[in-house]
Amino acid sequence: MMMMGIFRRAAKIIENEVKDRLTKEPDIQEQLQTAYEQMLSRVGEIKQFIGDVLSQLERLEKQIASLEKEEQDLETQATQALKDGDEQLAREFLEKRRKRRQRRLDLIDQHTILKKKLAYLQDALDELKERIKDYQERRDELLADLSAATATVWLHKTSDVIKRASQEGPNP
């Protein structure tokens, strides 16, 4: 009869150990998962930034092409005005062309800056993806080590409880 009491106590101790193990381990797993999800969120943010920069680049390219066409048209109009003998009109067309050219050159500078930003964002995205890959590998190793360590501790404690129960023997 007393032996049953010892085993009940041992079972209670083991049960408490299992509860402790189950409550602590998910916290670590949850923290690791939260960190992983934050990294994935950053990937999404960087991809959004890349999309925004690509849209801006496309818009600039269209504006540059449009200004280049306007420059050519104004050059043609200035040439035609000179042929028609209207030097003043030719100067006006050339002045408009000069302003368009300056605007186009400014846009080309902006385009160059955006290209550099795009390259930076793409490098950051590649680096972050590599970090996530490394993190996944380390996380999986850590979780496997944690699980093994937890199991080892649990087995040792269970073994200790059983040894103590068998050493105490039946109490009269």
Beta strands, then each sheet from edge to edge (+ up, - down):
end
